[in-house]
Amino acid sequence: MVSPIPAESPEFSFHTQGPLPPDAPHLYIERVADQAVEKLLSKRAFVVLIGPRLSGKSSLLLRQWARLRQSPLYLPVYISLGSLVSLSGANWFTQLHRQIAQQTNGLLPAPTDPAPDALVLHEELVLALENQLRGKVLVLLLDQIETTPEAICTPFFAMLREMFVNRTMNPILHNVVAVLAGRFIPDDLIKDPAISPFRVAESVYVQDADLAEITKLVACLGNDTRQLSSDVPSRIFEWTEGDVYLTHKLCARLSTDVPTGAILAADVDRAARRHLFEDDIFRKMWQQIQNNSEMFDLIITLLEHRDPVKFTHLQRYIMAAWLEGAIKEDNQGYCALRSLVHESVLYSMQRTTQPGQPKLRRPQAMNMQEHHTVLRDTFRLDQLIYPGLSSYVYRATDLRTGTFVAIKQLMVSRQLNEMAWHRFQRESDALKRLDHPNIVKLIDAFREDQFEYIVMEYIYGGSLFEKLNREGRLPLRRALDIAQRVADALAHAHSRDIIHRDVKPSNTMLTYDHSPRLTDFGIARLNYHQRVTLPHTVIGTTPYLSPEAVTGETVDGRSDVWSLGVMLYEMLAGTLPFIGRSEEMFRQVILSGDLPDIRQVRPDIPDPVWEIIQRMLTRSVSQRMPSAAAARDALKNMLNGINSKTSPP
């Protein structure tokens, strides 16, 4: 049945490249991300807007720019950092500064210093907010974040983070907000490991459109001389599955292929095969897939319909495939190829890979002579997950059960690295003594072909560190639940004379239901075990060290309580409580710095929760919360009290 679907605008052309201008509302597909960004901007939050290639991020920013310009309160500035990609150092900052000045109509003075840097830009912004911009909210809409030169990333994004963190000390900074948009992972913004990561922004992920949203765009094909069959929108959606770029391109080609008359479902099929399958975007996508062994393995798994893979923003290779535009999350929470077009084209590319070209470039361990090594006739090494300096971690398959396991392989001998050897034995020994639902389970430990191995349960969801970097701070209930479960795990370890000494988000794995698993007991202190480290040696990760650990004193379970307190603060605030630009500065602030009131950045935090954090982060060991069990009980009681209320946290 053919029925005319009138277009909202009779004169238009579909945009297949570049952002849609704000004055093309009939071509714009509004999605959940639009409302999310608008809501966060009204709260003056910092936002990271993350989406796949050509998913409409720039168009979204431009529409927000146009919306904010209508209000006398806001002063929006849109800058595509891709336009600065050829610049570096002072020239990059000069041009950025100049573009901000131009779009603020001179309220922010143009740069006069020929060589400004992040500090100069920060000072100019603060000065303008206190004077010319007083009473206005400066909104920095920064697009194509991934094009920022590597040498610029750390100083620039550290500057933005400090502007957010320092709001409590300088209220004028509440009048500047930022939206960072692009194909990037937030923990890559600040690359200097001595500076804490960029975790001050709320994450918004750009998803593909649904059928109702696609139908509005497809309706623009209809006019006085061209009608649409009623099944055309659904047929277009069958091919593109909401991919905005492919939908725009298909509509553009249909408008050319069928200038007058009726567009039928068969026309959609022909146009899709003729115009979409040869799109250059797939060639570039396939090159990126082939260059990443984990991503390649994932795509082949999806193409061959092997075991389902849970979708998560925590796994870097899954995130890379999503940002590349190759996959999406399906309705059941699993990875799926992004559309029927993607499946058809990628399947064809995989089938036509040139003979002799390696389909999967897998890093090899020192003893892996074959494509797959099977240990003890039981554990098949499938994929290298983490190539460390002294040990490798693999995902493997237990051939007896068909389930995944994680295998750590010590890559150095005792003669080559005595300390690494001792710590490997210590981790194995600790796991043998531990049996708790929130501690990663030991399955086996053995020596084969001159290598030492530890076999553990495989946790699918990634680490808490990855979750915080990608999604920012956590809801109150979830953070408390994770913290009380980790506290219970620590209480179990302490009862067996094991002090972890390195409690932190990267050593806290998460299952898909956010249940934590404490891992990496490699530097744990076993009170029943021979001492490995020398007295007064600083052991652990600096931002999470207790004051007594910073000074190299002998620690007990209360040191783990401090580290858990830091982790709980970080989960709730999205930033560390003690921040420094170097190891020495970190140690100084841990020993003598003030604990920032978390309620300044999270007003929804109840006073009793803040009191628990303060007790966990008391510098005096004798006055600190006395044990992990006490922390567990306090957190559990707090969580039960919150859960008993009807209002959300």
N, C-alpha and C positions, 0 to 999 in steps of 0.2 A: 504494500500500500504506500502510495506516494502522497505526502502531505506537506504543504509549504510551512517552513519554520522561519518566521521573519527574523532578520538580523536587527540588532539594536542600532547599528550604524550602517547605512547603505554604502558608504565609501570607506574602504579600509584595505590594508594588506597585512597578511599574517607575518609575524616577526619570527624568523627561524634562527637568527643570530643576534646577540646583544640584548640588553635589557629593554623591556617594554617601557615606553615613555608614560608618565603618569596620566597623560590625557588620552590613553587608550583603554578605558575601563572595560569595554566590550571584549577585549582580547585578553584581559587579565584573569587568571584563575586564582581566586582567593581561597586560601587553605587555612588549616588550624594554626600554622606558624604565624600568619598575619595577626590573629587575635592574641597569640601568646606574646609576640614582640610588643604589640601595642600596650598590653596590660603591664608588662615589665617596665616599659618606658614611663608609664604613668606612675610607677613606684620609684622611678629614678634609679633603677638597677642597671648594672653593667650586664651586657648580653653577648653571648657567642652564638651566632647563627650559622649552623653547619649544615651543609647539604651536598649531594653529589654534583658532579659536573653538569652544567646546563640545566639546573633544577629550578631556576627562577629566583635565586637569592638577590641578585642585583635589582631585578624588577621590584621585589619586596621592599628593598631599602629605598628605592626611589619613590615608591608610593608612601612610605612612612615620611620621607623628606617632604613630599608635597602636603601631606596631612598636617605635619607639625608647623609648616610655614603659615598655615591659616590661623595659628594661635599666637597672640602677642607675647605669650610666656616663653615660647621655645625659639631657639635659634639653631636650626639644623644645618649641618655641614655634611655633604656627601663627597667622599673622595675614593676613587678607585686606585688602590695602591699599585695596581698593575701599570698605571701610567708612570710610576716612578721607578720601575724595575731596572732601568738602565743607569740609575744614579746610585751613589754610594756615599757613606759617611756624611760629611757636612752638607754636601749637595742634596742628599736625600732629605735631611731635616729642613734645609732651607726651602726646598720646593713644597714640602708638606706644610710648613709654617706659612708660606706665601698663599697656598690655596685656602687655608683656613681663614687667613686675613681677608682674602678676596670675597669669600662667601659670607663673612660677617659684616660686610660693607664697611670695613675699616674700624669696627669697634675693637677688634683685636689688631694691634698695629702690625704692619708688615715687618719682616726681619730686617734689621740694619746691619747686624754682625755678619760678615761673609762666611763665618764658620760656626753656626749654632750646633747644639747637640741636644740630647734628651733633657738635660738639666736646664738649658736655656729655654727650651720650649715649655717645660714645666713651669718655670718662673714667669714666663710671659702669660701663660694661661691663667695662673693664679692671680697675677696682677690685674689682668683684664676682668676676671670675675669679681674682684674686689672694687673695681672702678667702673670702666666703660660698660661692662656686661652686668653690672649689679642689678639684681631683680630678674634676670633672664636665665634660662637653663640652656647651656650649650650642649647640643647633642651631636656627637661625633659618629657618623655613619661611615665606617671604614670597610671597604669592599676589597675582595681578593687578597685577604690576609696572607695567604700562602706564598705570595710573590715578594714578601718583605725580605730583603737581603739578610743572609744569616748573621752578618756582623751587626746588623741593626736590631735584630729581634730582641736580644736580651736587654739592652738599655731602653728601647722604646716601650716594650710591654712591661718591663719592670717599673717604668715611669707611670704607665696607666694604672698598674696594680697599686702603686703607692698612693696615687690620687684617691683611689677608692678606700684603701685601708686607713688613710689619714683623715677621713671624713670626721671621725670622732674628735680629733684634735683641732681641725679647722673646718667648721660647719659650712664655709663658703664652697667647699668641694662637693657638697650635695647638689650644687648647681651645674655640675658637669657629669654627663653620662656618655657611655660609649657602646656601640653595637659593632662587634667584629664579625664580619661575614666572610665565608669562603669554604674551601675544602681543606680542612686542617684538623689536627688533634690538639686540643688546648695545652697539653703538657709539653708540646713542642715549641710553644711561644717563647718561653724563657729557657734557653739551652744551657746556661751556666749552672752546673750542679751545686755550686756554692750558694746560689740564690734560690729561695723556695719557689715552687712552681706558680703559674698563673692560675689561681683558683678563686677569683673574686667575681666571676660572671655566672649568670644563670644560662644554662644551655637550652637552645631551641633547635630542634632537628627538622629540616625541611623534608616532608614526605610527599610522595606522588599524589595526584588528585584522584578523587573517586568518580564514579560514573555521573553523578548529578553535576559535579563541577565541570567535567569534560563536556557534558551535554550543552552547557551554556556557551562554551567556546565553539563547539561544532555548529551551533545555531547560526553563527555568523556567516556560514556558507550560504544560507538561504537568502534569496532576494526576489525581486519581481520577475527575474528571468530564469532563476535556478531554484529548483525545489529539492528537498531531501526526502529520501525514503525514511520512514519512521524508525527503521532498524539501523540507520547509519551511525548514530552516536554509539550504540552498543557495539557495533562491529568495529568501529575505530578503537573503542576501549579494549576490545578483545585483542587487538594487535599491540597497542601501546601500554595498556594497563595503567594509564594515568601518567606516564612519562610526559612531562610538559613539552620538552623539546621535540620528541617524536610526534606528539599530537599536533603541535603547531606546524611542523614540516609536512605532515600528511595532509592537513587541511589546506596548506598553501599549494601543494601539488594537485589536490583535487580541484581547487578553484581554477587551476590552469588547464588540467586535463578535461574538465567538464565545465566550460564557460557558460553554457546555457543548457536548459533541459533538466532532467532528473538525475540526481546522484543516487546510485543504488549500492547495495552491499557488495556486489561484484566489482564495482568501480573502486571501492575501498581496498579490496583484496589485490587488485591489479596495481594500484598506486603504492601500496605497502611493499609489494615485492619489487616493483620497478625502482622506487625512489629511496626506500629506507634501508634495504639490504646492503646497498653499496655505499652507505654514508661513511665518510672518512672517520667519524667518531669511533667506529668499531675497530678500525685498523689501529688507531692510537690506543684504544682500550686493550686490544689483544697484545700489543707490545708491552704494556705495563703488566698485564697478567703473566706473560711469559718471563718477565724479569723478577717476579716474586714467586718463589717456589711454593710457599704456603697458600698464596692466592690462587696459583695455578691448580694446586691440589684441590682446593675448595671448588673451583669452577668445574673441574672434571668430575668431582663427586656429585655436583648438582646436575651436570649434563647426563651422567650415567645413572642418575636416580639411585645412588647408593644410600647408605645410612643417613638419616636426617641430621642436620647440623643446627644447633640452637643459634639464633641470631643474638648478638650482643655487641654493644659499643665498647666492651671491655677488651675484647681480643683484637690486637692491632691488625692482623691480616684480614679479619672480617670487616673491620672499619675501613681498611684500605680498599677492599673490594666494593664496599658501599659507596665510598667517596669517589671511586673511579666511575661509578654509575652502573656497575655490572650486576649487583644484587640488591635485594630489598628484604624486609621482614614480612613474612606471610601472616595470615590471620591466626595461625597457631603458634607464632613466635619462632619459626624456623627460617633459615636462610632459603631464599628462592631467587632464581634468575629474574631480572627486573621486568621483563616482558616477553611475550611470544617472539617479538622481533629479536631480542637479545638471545633467546634460546636458539632460534634458527640460525642466526649469523655466527654465534660463537661455536655452535656444533659444527657448522661447515668449516670454520677456521681450524678447529681442533682436528677434524678429519683430514684436512689438506696440509697439515704441518709437514714440512719437507722431511723426507727420510734422512735419518742421520742427525737431525737436529734434536738435541735433548729436550724432551717434553717436561722434565722435572729436574731442576738443578738443586740437588739436596746436599747441604753441608754434611761432610762425612766425618765421623769420629776416627780416632787413630786406629781402631781395630776393625772398622767396617769396610771389608773388602768387597762385599757383595751389595746389591741394591737394598736387600733386607737382611739384617742379621737377626738370628733367633738365639736367645740366651737360654741356657739350661733346657733347651727343647720346649720352652714354654712361653717366653716373652719375645715377641717380634718387634724390633725397633722400627717404627713407622715414620717418625718425623722429629727432627731436631727442633726443640722449643726454645732452648736458651743455651748458647755457647759461652760459658763462663771462662774465666782465666784458668781455674784449676779443676773445674768439673763441668760436664755437659748434662743437660736435662732433656730427655726425650719423651714424646708421647709414644706409647707402645701398646700392643694388643696382647692380652692374656689369652693364649690359644685354647686354654681349657674352658674358659667361660665366654670368650668373644668380647669381653669388656676392655675399655681403655685403662691403662695404668700409666703413672709417671715414673720414669727411671732416671735416677741420678748416677752418672758415671764419673768416678774420680779419674782425671786425665793426667795426673802427675804421680810419680813414684814417691815412696817415703824418702829415698835418698835425694830426690830432686827438691822436694818441698815438705819437710818434716811437719811444719805447722798445718798445712793443708791436709796432710794425711791424718794427723791427730784429730782435727776438727771433723773430718769425714767420719772417723770411727766414733767420735763423740755424738754426732747427730744420729747415727745408727743406734748407738747404745741408748740414747734418750728416747727415741721413738719406740724401742722395744719395751721400755718401762711405762709408756703412756698408753692409755686407752680411754679416749674421751670423744664424744660426738663432734666437738669443735676443735679437735686437733687432727691434722692429716694422719691417716692410718698407715702404718707400716704393713706391707704385704710380705716382703722378703728382703733379705740382705745376704750377699754372697760374693765370692771372688771367682772370676773365670777369665782364662787367657791373660793373666797378669793384671787384670783390671778389677777394681772394687765397684760394686753396684748396690744401690738402695732402691727397692721397688715400693712405691707408695700409691695410694688411691689417686685417681686423676680427677681434678676439680675443673668443671667445664666453664664456670662463670668468669674466670679471670680474677684479678686481685682488687682489693679495696682501693689501692693506689690508682689503678687504672680507672676505676669507677669515679673517684673524686676528680681526677684530671679531666674526664670526659663529661661528667654530669654536674660537677660542682658540689655544693653542700647537700646534705641528705635531710629528708623529713625527720622531725623530732623522734617519732616512734621508732623508725628504722635505725637511726643512729644509736638510740638507747638500747635497742634489742641487740644490735651487733656488739656494742660495748659490754653488755651484761653477759653475753655468751662467751666473749673472749675472756672476760674476768673469771668466768666459771672454769674455762680451760686453763687459765693461769693458776687458779686455786688448785686444780687437779695436779698440775706440774709441780707446784710448790710443795704439795703434800708428799711428793715423791723426791724431794730434795733437788729439784731442777729449776734453776732460774733462767728464764729465756734470754734476757739481756739485749734483745733486738726487736722489741714489739713495735711494729709500725705498719702502715697500710700495705706496703709491698710484700710484707710477710703474712698478710691476712687474705687468704683466698676466699672467694664468695661463690656459693652455689647459685643456681638460677632463682631459688627462692630467698636469696640474700642471707643464707645461713653461713656464718664465717667458719673457716678452717685455719687455725694457727699453724704455721709451717716454719721451716728453716731454723732448726735448733743447732746449727753449726757452731755458733759462738755461745751456746748456753753454758752456764756454769753448773756442773754436776757436783754437788757437795760430797757425794760418795766417791768421786772420781779423782784421779791424779791431776793436779793443776797443770794446765798447758800454757796459759799466759803468765807473764811475769807480774809481780806485784806493781801497783801504781801504773798499770797499762790501761789506757782509755780504750774500752771495747764498746762497739755499738755504732749507731748512726746518729750523727751529731744533733740534728733538730729534736730527736726524741730522747736524748740522754737525760738522766736525772742529774741534779747538781752533784751528788756524790760520785756518779759515774764520770762526770766531766773532770773531776779532780783526781780520778784514778783510784778512789777508795774501794774497798771491798763492799760489794752490794748484796742486798738480800731481796726478798720478794717485793718490798716496798719500792724498789727501783722500777720493777715492771709495772707497779701501780701508777707511778709517775708517767711512764711512757704511754700507758693506756689512757691516762688523763689528757695527754697531748693529742693522742689520736681521736678521742671523743670530741675535744675542742675543735679539731680540724674537720671532723665530720659535720659538725653543726655550723661552724663559722665559714667553712670553705677556705680557711687560711690557717697557718700555724700560729700558735699564741706567741711564740718567740721567734723573731725574724732577724737575720743578719746577712750581710753581703759576703762574709767570709767565715771560715771555721772559727777563727778567733772571736769575731763579733758574735757568732752564735753562742759560743761558750760564755762570753761576758754577759749577754742578756739572759741566758739561762740561770746564771749565778746571781745576777743582781737586778735584772730588768723587771718592770711592773707587768703583772698579768692583766692584759686588756679585758675589760668587762664585755663578755660575749653578747650581752643584751643590747649593746650599741649597734651591732650588726645583725642580730637576730632578736628583735623585740618580743617574738613569740616564745622565747625560752623562759619557762617558769623559774621563779626565784629558787625553788628547791633544787632544780637541776644545776643552776649556777653554783649553788652551795656545794653540791657533790663534786663538781669540777674543781672548785677552789680547794676542797679537802684533799683531792687527789694530787693537786699541783702545789702543795705546801712544801716550801724548800726544806724546812726542818724535818728530818726523817722521823724523829720522835713524835712530832705533831701531825704528820701526814696520816691519811687513812691507813689503818694498821695492816691491812692485808688485802689480797685479791678477793678473798671470800667476803670481806666486809664491803668492798666495792661492788661485788656481784649482788649482794643482798640489797644495798642501797639503790642500785640501778633497777633491780627487779621490782622493788617496792614502788619506786617512782613510775616505772612503766605500767605496773598494775593500776596505780592511781589514775594515770592518764587514760588507760584503756577503759576504765570504768565510767569515764565521762562520755557524754553523747557528742560533744563538740569535737571537731577535728583538731589535731595538734597544731 
